[in-house]
Amino acid sequence: MNFADPSEALALASEFRRAPFGHHSPNLQKLLRMFRSVPIAGKHALLTIRPNRSWMLVTLTGIPGRPMTKHEDIIFEDLAEAEWYVFRQRWRQHFGTELADGVEA
């Protein structure tokens, strides 16, 4: 699978949307590894605010001792929705295009 072309990865986005946790197909695993292996600076992540109840979007700096940027206006109370949001941010960073929120689940 060619991950340089977002159209080839679109079915994998739908797979992730349906099941963000647990077992993923080999191609989705490859895509997630690619997203997760980018340099830390500028990477989006989730910060637990209340265990198992709420999460905040953060942007990592990649610089030791420099705090992450907290996006206090982007809070989630559903971990699956939080993971989907981060997936879409990483999609945009990699492919340079927006991934519609309405991707079929």
MOPAC internal coordinates of N, CA, C and O (Angstrom, degrees):
PM7 1SCF
backbone

  N    0.0000 0     0.00 0     0.00 0    0    0    0
  C    1.4578 1     0.00 0     0.00 0    1    0    0
  C    1.5224 1   108.82 1     0.00 0    2    1    0
  O    1.2310 1   121.11 1   -43.88 1    3    2    1
  N    1.3147 1   115.49 1   136.12 1    3    2    1
  C    1.4573 1   122.73 1  -179.10 1    5    3    2
  C    1.5254 1   109.23 1   -94.92 1    6    5    3
  O    1.2310 1   120.54 1   -73.49 1    7    6    5
  N    1.3309 1   116.57 1   106.51 1    7    6    5
  C    1.4585 1   119.73 1  -177.99 1    9    7    6
  C    1.5227 1   112.45 1   -84.55 1   10    9    7
  O    1.2310 1   120.23 1  -172.73 1   11   10    9
  N    1.3313 1   117.16 1     7.27 1   11   10    9
  C    1.4596 1   119.53 1   174.30 1   13   11   10
  C    1.5248 1   110.01 1   -79.22 1   14   13   11
  O    1.2310 1   120.31 1   160.97 1   15   14   13
  N    1.3165 1   117.01 1   -19.03 1   15   14   13
  C    1.4643 1   122.75 1  -177.02 1   17   15   14
  C    1.5275 1   109.39 1  -109.15 1   18   17   15
  O    1.2310 1   119.97 1   -66.30 1   19   18   17
  N    1.3417 1   117.67 1   113.70 1   19   18   17
  C    1.4711 1   118.68 1  -177.94 1   21   19   18
  C    1.5228 1   113.83 1   -62.82 1   22   21   19
  O    1.2310 1   119.57 1   154.28 1   23   22   21
  N    1.3325 1   118.42 1   -25.72 1   23   22   21
  C    1.4704 1   119.09 1  -179.00 1   25   23   22
  C    1.5247 1   111.08 1   -65.90 1   26   25   23
  O    1.2310 1   120.20 1   149.11 1   27   26   25
  N    1.3341 1   117.23 1   -30.89 1   27   26   25
  C    1.4626 1   120.02 1   178.52 1   29   27   26
  C    1.5242 1   111.50 1   -74.83 1   30   29   27
  O    1.2310 1   120.19 1   156.79 1   31   30   29
  N    1.3107 1   117.24 1   -23.21 1   31   30   29
  C    1.4637 1   121.29 1  -178.14 1   33   31   30
  C    1.5299 1   112.56 1   -95.22 1   34   33   31
  O    1.2310 1   119.97 1   174.99 1   35   34   33
  N    1.3224 1   117.67 1    -5.01 1   35   34   33
  C    1.4588 1   121.07 1  -175.61 1   37   35   34
  C    1.5265 1   112.67 1   -60.02 1   38   37   35
  O    1.2310 1   119.56 1   139.89 1   39   38   37
  N    1.3228 1   118.45 1   -40.11 1   39   38   37
  C    1.4730 1   120.92 1   177.75 1   41   39   38
  C    1.5239 1   110.76 1   -63.57 1   42   41   39
  O    1.2310 1   120.59 1   148.32 1   43   42   41
  N    1.3312 1   116.47 1   -31.68 1   43   42   41
  C    1.4635 1   120.07 1   178.86 1   45   43   42
  C    1.5315 1   110.13 1   -70.98 1   46   45   43
  O    1.2310 1   120.15 1   146.06 1   47   46   45
  N    1.3245 1   117.32 1   -33.94 1   47   46   45
  C    1.4640 1   120.37 1   175.73 1   49   47   46
  C    1.5220 1   109.65 1   -63.52 1   50   49   47
  O    1.2310 1   120.61 1   139.33 1   51   50   49
  N    1.3316 1   116.44 1   -40.67 1   51   50   49
  C    1.4684 1   119.87 1   177.45 1   53   51   50
  C    1.5156 1   111.01 1   -64.27 1   54   53   51
  O    1.2310 1   120.64 1   140.32 1   55   54   53
  N    1.3354 1   116.37 1   -39.68 1   55   54   53
  C    1.4738 1   120.00 1   177.43 1   57   55   54
  C    1.5227 1   110.34 1   -61.50 1   58   57   55
  O    1.2310 1   120.30 1   135.50 1   59   58   57
  N    1.3370 1   117.02 1   -44.50 1   59   58   57
  C    1.4572 1   120.21 1   179.50 1   61   59   58
  C    1.5254 1   110.74 1   -64.22 1   62   61   59
  O    1.2310 1   120.59 1   139.02 1   63   62   61
  N    1.3385 1   116.48 1   -40.98 1   63   62   61
  C    1.4678 1   121.14 1   179.78 1   65   63   62
  C    1.5282 1   111.04 1   -59.15 1   66   65   63
  O    1.2310 1   120.82 1   138.60 1   67   66   65
  N    1.3383 1   116.04 1   -41.40 1   67   66   65
  C    1.4782 1   120.72 1   179.82 1   69   67   66
  C    1.5250 1   111.88 1   -69.44 1   70   69   67
  O    1.2310 1   120.40 1   143.33 1   71   70   69
  N    1.3356 1   116.84 1   -36.67 1   71   70   69
  C    1.4662 1   120.21 1  -173.51 1   73   71   70
  C    1.5322 1   110.43 1  -145.59 1   74   73   71
  O    1.2310 1   120.24 1   -99.10 1   75   74   73
  N    1.3374 1   117.15 1    80.90 1   75   74   73
  C    1.4613 1   118.77 1  -178.29 1   77   75   74
  C    1.5284 1   114.12 1   -71.43 1   78   77   75
  O    1.2310 1   120.31 1   164.91 1   79   78   77
  N    1.3124 1   117.01 1   -15.09 1   79   78   77
  C    1.4678 1   120.97 1  -178.45 1   81   79   78
  C    1.5256 1   109.60 1  -118.51 1   82   81   79
  O    1.2310 1   120.76 1   -25.08 1   83   82   81
  N    1.2993 1   116.14 1   154.92 1   83   82   81
  C    1.4559 1   119.80 1   174.47 1   85   83   82
  C    1.5066 1   113.38 1    90.14 1   86   85   83
  O    1.2310 1   120.83 1    27.81 1   87   86   85
  N    1.3100 1   116.01 1  -152.19 1   87   86   85
  C    1.4605 1   122.67 1  -174.68 1   89   87   86
  C    1.5246 1   111.26 1   -71.12 1   90   89   87
  O    1.2310 1   121.08 1   -47.32 1   91   90   89
  N    1.3389 1   115.55 1   132.68 1   91   90   89
  C    1.4564 1   121.68 1   175.42 1   93   91   90
  C    1.5202 1   109.11 1  -122.40 1   94   93   91
  O    1.2310 1   120.89 1   -25.87 1   95   94   93
  N    1.3151 1   115.91 1   154.13 1   95   94   93
  C    1.4690 1   120.68 1   177.01 1   97   95   94
  C    1.5316 1   109.39 1   -61.53 1   98   97   95
  O    1.2310 1   120.09 1   -22.04 1   99   98   97
  N    1.3384 1   117.43 1   157.96 1   99   98   97
  C    1.4693 1   119.96 1   178.50 1  101   99   98
  C    1.5308 1   113.10 1   -55.37 1  102  101   99
  O    1.2310 1   119.84 1   140.18 1  103  102  101
  N    1.3317 1   117.92 1   -39.82 1  103  102  101
  C    1.4663 1   118.86 1  -179.37 1  105  103  102
  C    1.5241 1   112.31 1   -69.83 1  106  105  103
  O    1.2310 1   119.91 1   143.35 1  107  106  105
  N    1.3362 1   117.78 1   -36.65 1  107  106  105
  C    1.4596 1   119.22 1   175.85 1  109  107  106
  C    1.5208 1   109.81 1   -67.06 1  110  109  107
  O    1.2310 1   120.06 1   141.04 1  111  110  109
  N    1.3140 1   117.50 1   -38.96 1  111  110  109
  C    1.4655 1   120.45 1   176.66 1  113  111  110
  C    1.5296 1   110.47 1   -58.60 1  114  113  111
  O    1.2310 1   120.24 1   138.31 1  115  114  113
  N    1.3237 1   117.14 1   -41.69 1  115  114  113
  C    1.4671 1   121.20 1   178.41 1  117  115  114
  C    1.5267 1   110.80 1   -63.56 1  118  117  115
  O    1.2310 1   120.49 1   136.23 1  119  118  117
  N    1.3267 1   116.66 1   -43.77 1  119  118  117
  C    1.4579 1   120.44 1   179.44 1  121  119  118
  C    1.5285 1   110.68 1   -63.01 1  122  121  119
  O    1.2310 1   120.20 1   135.24 1  123  122  121
  N    1.3207 1   117.23 1   -44.76 1  123  122  121
  C    1.4626 1   120.84 1   179.65 1  125  123  122
  C    1.5253 1   111.05 1   -64.04 1  126  125  123
  O    1.2310 1   120.02 1   139.69 1  127  126  125
  N    1.3247 1   117.57 1   -40.31 1  127  126  125
  C    1.4702 1   120.38 1   176.95 1  129  127  126
  C    1.5236 1   110.35 1   -61.34 1  130  129  127
  O    1.2310 1   120.80 1   139.38 1  131  130  129
  N    1.3262 1   116.08 1   -40.62 1  131  130  129
  C    1.4561 1   120.44 1   178.76 1  133  131  130
  C    1.5334 1   110.12 1   -63.28 1  134  133  131
  O    1.2310 1   120.39 1   133.18 1  135  134  133
  N    1.3326 1   116.86 1   -46.82 1  135  134  133
  C    1.4619 1   120.54 1   178.76 1  137  135  134
  C    1.5258 1   110.97 1   -61.01 1  138  137  135
  O    1.2310 1   120.41 1   139.14 1  139  138  137
  N    1.3198 1   116.81 1   -40.86 1  139  138  137
  C    1.4644 1   121.40 1  -174.12 1  141  139  138
  C    1.5211 1   113.12 1   -80.07 1  142  141  139
  O    1.2310 1   119.96 1   165.14 1  143  142  141
  N    1.3300 1   117.68 1   -14.86 1  143  142  141
  C    1.4602 1   120.25 1  -175.52 1  145  143  142
  C    1.5264 1   113.76 1   -94.28 1  146  145  143
  O    1.2310 1   120.05 1  -178.19 1  147  146  145
  N    1.3165 1   117.51 1     1.81 1  147  146  145
  C    1.4689 1   119.50 1   177.94 1  149  147  146
  C    1.5274 1   109.20 1   -67.38 1  150  149  147
  O    1.2310 1   120.21 1   -21.14 1  151  150  149
  N    1.3165 1   117.21 1   158.86 1  151  150  149
  C    1.4685 1   119.15 1   178.28 1  153  151  150
  C    1.5299 1   111.67 1   -53.90 1  154  153  151
  O    1.2310 1   120.94 1   -29.58 1  155  154  153
  N    1.2975 1   115.81 1   150.42 1  155  154  153
  C    1.4631 1   121.49 1  -174.88 1  157  155  154
  C    1.5246 1   112.21 1   -65.35 1  158  157  155
  O    1.2310 1   119.89 1   141.72 1  159  158  157
  N    1.3145 1   117.82 1   -38.28 1  159  158  157
  C    1.4727 1   120.50 1  -177.56 1  161  159  158
  C    1.5291 1   110.15 1   -58.10 1  162  161  159
  O    1.2310 1   120.68 1   -57.57 1  163  162  161
  N    1.3205 1   116.30 1   122.43 1  163  162  161
  C    1.4537 1   122.18 1   178.40 1  165  163  162
  C    1.5181 1   114.84 1    86.57 1  166  165  163
  O    1.2310 1   120.21 1   178.85 1  167  166  165
  N    1.3310 1   117.21 1    -1.15 1  167  166  165
  C    1.4698 1   120.26 1  -178.98 1  169  167  166
  C    1.5185 1   110.05 1   -75.89 1  170  169  167
  O    1.2310 1   121.03 1   -42.39 1  171  170  169
  N    1.3354 1   115.64 1   137.61 1  171  170  169
  C    1.4617 1   121.33 1   176.07 1  173  171  170
  C    1.5243 1   109.62 1   -85.84 1  174  173  171
  O    1.2310 1   121.31 1   -34.90 1  175  174  173
  N    1.3176 1   115.10 1   145.10 1  175  174  173
  C    1.4627 1   121.46 1   179.31 1  177  175  174
  C    1.5281 1   107.89 1  -150.95 1  178  177  175
  O    1.2310 1   121.26 1    -2.74 1  179  178  177
  N    1.3201 1   115.19 1   177.26 1  179  178  177
  C    1.4660 1   121.41 1   179.14 1  181  179  178
  C    1.5178 1   109.81 1  -115.35 1  182  181  179
  O    1.2310 1   121.27 1   -41.85 1  183  182  181
  N    1.3008 1   115.18 1   138.15 1  183  182  181
  C    1.4559 1   122.91 1   176.69 1  185  183  182
  C    1.5221 1   107.52 1  -113.23 1  186  185  183
  O    1.2310 1   120.62 1   -55.00 1  187  186  185
  N    1.3212 1   116.42 1   125.00 1  187  186  185
  C    1.4587 1   119.96 1   177.52 1  189  187  186
  C    1.5259 1   109.20 1   -71.56 1  190  189  187
  O    1.2310 1   121.18 1   -53.66 1  191  190  189
  N    1.3080 1   115.35 1   126.34 1  191  190  189
  C    1.4667 1   120.77 1   176.82 1  193  191  190
  C    1.5245 1   109.30 1   -95.51 1  194  193  191
  O    1.2310 1   121.10 1   131.12 1  195  194  193
  N    1.3352 1   115.49 1   -48.88 1  195  194  193
  C    1.4660 1   122.11 1   174.84 1  197  195  194
  C    1.5296 1   106.03 1  -128.71 1  198  197  195
  O    1.2310 1   119.80 1   -59.83 1  199  198  197
  N    1.3139 1   117.99 1   120.17 1  199  198  197
  C    1.4681 1   120.32 1  -175.37 1  201  199  198
  C    1.5277 1   112.99 1   -49.53 1  202  201  199
  O    1.2310 1   121.79 1   -52.20 1  203  202  201
  N    1.3305 1   114.19 1   127.80 1  203  202  201
  C    1.4699 1   122.97 1   178.79 1  205  203  202
  C    1.5274 1   113.99 1    60.85 1  206  205  203
  O    1.2310 1   119.87 1  -163.15 1  207  206  205
  N    1.3406 1   117.86 1    16.85 1  207  206  205
  C    1.4740 1   119.68 1  -177.45 1  209  207  206
  C    1.5179 1   114.30 1  -132.22 1  210  209  207
  O    1.2310 1   119.71 1   141.28 1  211  210  209
  N    1.3350 1   118.17 1   -38.72 1  211  210  209
  C    1.4648 1   118.63 1  -179.80 1  213  211  210
  C    1.5281 1   111.51 1  -153.84 1  214  213  211
  O    1.2310 1   122.04 1   -31.31 1  215  214  213
  N    1.3467 1   113.69 1   148.69 1  215  214  213
  C    1.4527 1   122.74 1  -174.73 1  217  215  214
  C    1.5252 1   109.07 1  -136.87 1  218  217  215
  O    1.2310 1   120.94 1   -31.30 1  219  218  217
  N    1.3375 1   115.82 1   148.70 1  219  218  217
  C    1.4560 1   121.97 1   179.05 1  221  219  218
  C    1.5249 1   108.76 1  -119.43 1  222  221  219
  O    1.2310 1   120.67 1   -38.09 1  223  222  221
  N    1.3225 1   116.33 1   141.91 1  223  222  221
  C    1.4509 1   120.74 1   174.41 1  225  223  222
  C    1.5245 1   108.61 1   -73.09 1  226  225  223
  O    1.2310 1   120.88 1   -43.21 1  227  226  225
  N    1.3323 1   115.93 1   136.79 1  227  226  225
  C    1.4634 1   122.11 1   175.15 1  229  227  226
  C    1.5244 1   108.35 1  -132.19 1  230  229  227
  O    1.2310 1   121.16 1   -21.46 1  231  230  229
  N    1.3131 1   115.38 1   158.54 1  231  230  229
  C    1.4585 1   121.80 1   172.74 1  233  231  230
  C    1.5179 1   106.68 1  -119.58 1  234  233  231
  O    1.2310 1   120.95 1   -53.72 1  235  234  233
  N    1.3228 1   115.78 1   126.28 1  235  234  233
  C    1.4614 1   121.41 1  -177.54 1  237  235  234
  C    1.5264 1   110.22 1   -82.48 1  238  237  235
  O    1.2310 1   120.88 1   -31.97 1  239  238  237
  N    1.3396 1   115.92 1   148.03 1  239  238  237
  C    1.4604 1   120.21 1  -178.49 1  241  239  238
  C    1.5269 1   112.49 1   -94.30 1  242  241  239
  O    1.2310 1   120.15 1   149.62 1  243  242  241
  N    1.3144 1   117.31 1   -30.38 1  243  242  241
  C    1.4549 1   120.64 1  -176.53 1  245  243  242
  C    1.5154 1   112.88 1    77.61 1  246  245  243
  O    1.2310 1   120.25 1  -174.73 1  247  246  245
  N    1.3153 1   117.14 1     5.27 1  247  246  245
  C    1.4620 1   121.58 1  -179.59 1  249  247  246
  C    1.5235 1   108.27 1  -111.27 1  250  249  247
  O    1.2310 1   120.22 1   -63.78 1  251  250  249
  N    1.3493 1   117.19 1   116.22 1  251  250  249
  C    1.4572 1   119.55 1  -179.45 1  253  251  250
  C    1.5364 1   111.58 1   -53.99 1  254  253  251
  O    1.2310 1   121.35 1   -46.71 1  255  254  253
  N    1.3213 1   115.01 1   133.29 1  255  254  253
  C    1.4501 1   121.13 1   179.02 1  257  255  254
  C    1.5188 1   114.51 1    84.55 1  258  257  255
  O    1.2310 1   120.15 1   168.54 1  259  258  257
  N    1.3196 1   117.32 1   -11.46 1  259  258  257
  C    1.4725 1   120.35 1   177.99 1  261  259  258
  C    1.5192 1   108.39 1   -94.77 1  262  261  259
  O    1.2310 1   120.04 1   -56.35 1  263  262  261
  N    1.3201 1   117.53 1   123.65 1  263  262  261
  C    1.4641 1   119.36 1  -175.29 1  265  263  262
  C    1.5258 1   113.03 1   -69.08 1  266  265  263
  O    1.2310 1   121.58 1   -27.48 1  267  266  265
  N    1.3164 1   114.57 1   152.52 1  267  266  265
  C    1.4612 1   120.85 1   175.64 1  269  267  266
  C    1.5173 1   109.41 1   -66.94 1  270  269  267
  O    1.2310 1   120.81 1   -21.40 1  271  270  269
  N    1.3321 1   116.06 1   158.60 1  271  270  269
  C    1.4538 1   121.30 1   175.14 1  273  271  270
  C    1.5195 1   107.83 1   -88.41 1  274  273  271
  O    1.2310 1   120.70 1   -59.39 1  275  274  273
  N    1.3028 1   116.27 1   120.61 1  275  274  273
  C    1.4591 1   121.19 1   178.62 1  277  275  274
  C    1.5180 1   109.05 1   -91.74 1  278  277  275
  O    1.2310 1   120.99 1   -48.67 1  279  278  277
  N    1.3073 1   115.71 1   131.33 1  279  278  277
  C    1.4658 1   121.62 1   176.70 1  281  279  278
  C    1.5320 1   106.96 1  -100.59 1  282  281  279
  O    1.2310 1   121.26 1   -98.13 1  283  282  281
  N    1.3081 1   115.20 1    81.87 1  283  282  281
  C    1.4667 1   121.00 1  -172.88 1  285  283  282
  C    1.5242 1   112.82 1   -65.44 1  286  285  283
  O    1.2310 1   120.28 1   167.91 1  287  286  285
  N    1.3197 1   117.06 1   -12.09 1  287  286  285
  C    1.4610 1   120.68 1   178.03 1  289  287  286
  C    1.5310 1   112.02 1   -92.70 1  290  289  287
  O    1.2310 1   120.43 1   178.85 1  291  290  289
  N    1.3388 1   116.78 1    -1.15 1  291  290  289
  C    1.4674 1   120.32 1   179.88 1  293  291  290
  C    1.5265 1   108.06 1  -120.56 1  294  293  291
  O    1.2310 1   121.37 1   -89.28 1  295  294  293
  N    1.3220 1   114.98 1    90.72 1  295  294  293
  C    1.4736 1   123.60 1  -176.67 1  297  295  294
  C    1.5247 1   107.96 1  -118.66 1  298  297  295
  O    1.2310 1   121.11 1   -37.60 1  299  298  297
  N    1.3229 1   115.48 1   142.40 1  299  298  297
  C    1.4671 1   121.64 1   179.84 1  301  299  298
  C    1.5192 1   109.61 1  -124.37 1  302  301  299
  O    1.2310 1   121.06 1   -35.79 1  303  302  301
  N    1.3240 1   115.58 1   144.21 1  303  302  301
  C    1.4563 1   121.40 1   173.74 1  305  303  302
  C    1.5177 1   111.04 1  -113.64 1  306  305  303
  O    1.2310 1   120.63 1  -176.05 1  307  306  305
  N    1.3163 1   116.40 1     3.95 1  307  306  305
  C    1.4624 1   123.78 1   177.09 1  309  307  306
  C    1.5285 1   107.06 1  -128.58 1  310  309  307
  O    1.2310 1   120.52 1   -65.78 1  311  310  309
  N    1.3320 1   116.62 1   114.22 1  311  310  309
  C    1.4637 1   120.42 1  -175.38 1  313  311  310
  C    1.5225 1   112.22 1   -62.54 1  314  313  311
  O    1.2310 1   119.79 1   143.99 1  315  314  313
  N    1.3263 1   118.00 1   -36.01 1  315  314  313
  C    1.4672 1   120.01 1   178.51 1  317  315  314
  C    1.5282 1   110.48 1   -62.61 1  318  317  315
  O    1.2310 1   120.02 1   138.81 1  319  318  317
  N    1.3256 1   117.57 1   -41.19 1  319  318  317
  C    1.4654 1   120.86 1   177.70 1  321  319  318
  C    1.5218 1   110.96 1   -67.27 1  322  321  319
  O    1.2310 1   120.53 1   143.12 1  323  322  321
  N    1.3202 1   116.59 1   -36.88 1  323  322  321
  C    1.4752 1   120.68 1   177.52 1  325  323  322
  C    1.5271 1   110.24 1   -63.83 1  326  325  323
  O    1.2310 1   120.48 1   134.55 1  327  326  325
  N    1.3193 1   116.69 1   -45.45 1  327  326  325
  C    1.4747 1   120.75 1   179.25 1  329  327  326
  C    1.5269 1   110.49 1   -63.72 1  330  329  327
  O    1.2310 1   119.96 1   140.99 1  331  330  329
  N    1.3243 1   117.68 1   -39.01 1  331  330  329
  C    1.4658 1   121.52 1   178.18 1  333  331  330
  C    1.5275 1   110.19 1   -63.50 1  334  333  331
  O    1.2310 1   120.33 1   139.54 1  335  334  333
  N    1.3287 1   116.98 1   -40.46 1  335  334  333
  C    1.4638 1   120.93 1   178.56 1  337  335  334
  C    1.5305 1   110.44 1   -61.45 1  338  337  335
  O    1.2310 1   120.54 1   133.18 1  339  338  337
  N    1.3327 1   116.58 1   -46.82 1  339  338  337
  C    1.4680 1   120.77 1   179.46 1  341  339  338
  C    1.5303 1   110.12 1   -64.24 1  342  341  339
  O    1.2310 1   120.17 1   138.99 1  343  342  341
  N    1.3251 1   117.28 1   -41.01 1  343  342  341
  C    1.4611 1   120.85 1   177.24 1  345  343  342
  C    1.5331 1   109.67 1   -56.01 1  346  345  343
  O    1.2310 1   120.55 1   134.59 1  347  346  345
  N    1.3274 1   116.56 1   -45.41 1  347  346  345
  C    1.4688 1   120.53 1  -178.91 1  349  347  346
  C    1.5338 1   111.77 1   -65.95 1  350  349  347
  O    1.2310 1   120.16 1   144.17 1  351  350  349
  N    1.3286 1   117.30 1   -35.83 1  351  350  349
  C    1.4692 1   120.12 1   177.08 1  353  351  350
  C    1.5281 1   110.42 1   -65.35 1  354  353  351
  O    1.2310 1   121.02 1   136.22 1  355  354  353
  N    1.3225 1   115.65 1   -43.78 1  355  354  353
  C    1.4692 1   119.64 1   179.48 1  357  355  354
  C    1.5270 1   111.05 1   -67.72 1  358  357  355
  O    1.2310 1   120.48 1   144.98 1  359  358  357
  N    1.3336 1   116.68 1   -35.02 1  359  358  357
  C    1.4645 1   121.27 1   175.33 1  361  359  358
  C    1.5336 1   109.59 1   -58.48 1  362  361  359
  O    1.2310 1   121.13 1   130.67 1  363  362  361
  N    1.3376 1   115.45 1   -49.33 1  363  362  361
  C    1.4676 1   120.61 1  -179.48 1  365  363  362
  C    1.5305 1   110.94 1   -60.91 1  366  365  363
  O    1.2310 1   120.19 1   138.24 1  367  366  365
  N    1.3366 1   117.24 1   -41.76 1  367  366  365
  C    1.4574 1   120.17 1   179.44 1  369  367  366
  C    1.5226 1   111.40 1   -63.82 1  370  369  367
  O    1.2310 1   120.51 1   141.11 1  371  370  369
  N    1.3255 1   116.63 1   -38.89 1  371  370  369
  C    1.4693 1   119.65 1  -177.10 1  373  371  370
  C    1.5199 1   112.82 1   -79.62 1  374  373  371
  O    1.2310 1   120.55 1   130.69 1  375  374  373
  N    1.3247 1   116.55 1   -49.31 1  375  374  373
  C    1.4560 1   120.75 1  -173.25 1  377  375  374
  C    1.5315 1   113.65 1   -92.87 1  378  377  375
  O    1.2310 1   120.10 1   161.23 1  379  378  377
  N    1.3261 1   117.41 1   -18.77 1  379  378  377
  C    1.4568 1   120.06 1  -179.37 1  381  379  378
  C    1.5187 1   113.62 1    76.94 1  382  381  379
  O    1.2310 1   120.58 1  -165.16 1  383  382  381
  N    1.3352 1   116.49 1    14.84 1  383  382  381
  C    1.4608 1   121.73 1   178.44 1  385  383  382
  C    1.5206 1   109.04 1  -131.69 1  386  385  383
  O    1.2310 1   121.33 1   -22.23 1  387  386  385
  N    1.3102 1   115.07 1   157.77 1  387  386  385
  C    1.4649 1   119.94 1   176.61 1  389  387  386
  C    1.5143 1   109.86 1   -81.27 1  390  389  387
  O    1.2310 1   120.88 1   -36.27 1  391  390  389
  N    1.3065 1   115.92 1   143.73 1  391  390  389
  C    1.4535 1   122.63 1   173.20 1  393  391  390
  C    1.5155 1   106.13 1  -103.83 1  394  393  391
  O    1.2310 1   120.50 1   -63.88 1  395  394  393
  N    1.3129 1   116.65 1   116.12 1  395  394  393
  C    1.4627 1   121.29 1  -175.88 1  397  395  394
  C    1.5194 1   111.16 1   -56.90 1  398  397  395
  O    1.2310 1   121.09 1   -39.63 1  399  398  397
  N    1.3185 1   115.51 1   140.37 1  399  398  397
  C    1.4655 1   121.17 1   178.18 1  401  399  398
  C    1.5302 1   110.30 1   -63.24 1  402  401  399
  O    1.2310 1   120.16 1   155.72 1  403  402  401
  N    1.3101 1   117.30 1   -24.28 1  403  402  401
  C    1.4492 1   121.62 1  -176.15 1  405  403  402
  C    1.5263 1   114.83 1   -86.14 1  406  405  403
  O    1.2310 1   119.67 1  -161.76 1  407  406  405
  N    1.3391 1   118.24 1    18.24 1  407  406  405
  C    1.4652 1   119.29 1   176.43 1  409  407  406
  C    1.5148 1   108.16 1   -54.60 1  410  409  407
  O    1.2310 1   120.98 1   -46.50 1  411  410  409
  N    1.3211 1   115.72 1   133.50 1  411  410  409
  C    1.4666 1   121.49 1  -176.36 1  413  411  410
  C    1.5244 1   111.07 1   -56.11 1  414  413  411
  O    1.2310 1   121.04 1   -48.61 1  415  414  413
  N    1.2962 1   115.61 1   131.39 1  415  414  413
  C    1.4648 1   120.64 1   177.94 1  417  415  414
  C    1.5140 1   110.62 1   -91.07 1  418  417  415
  O    1.2310 1   120.10 1   180.00 1  419  418  417

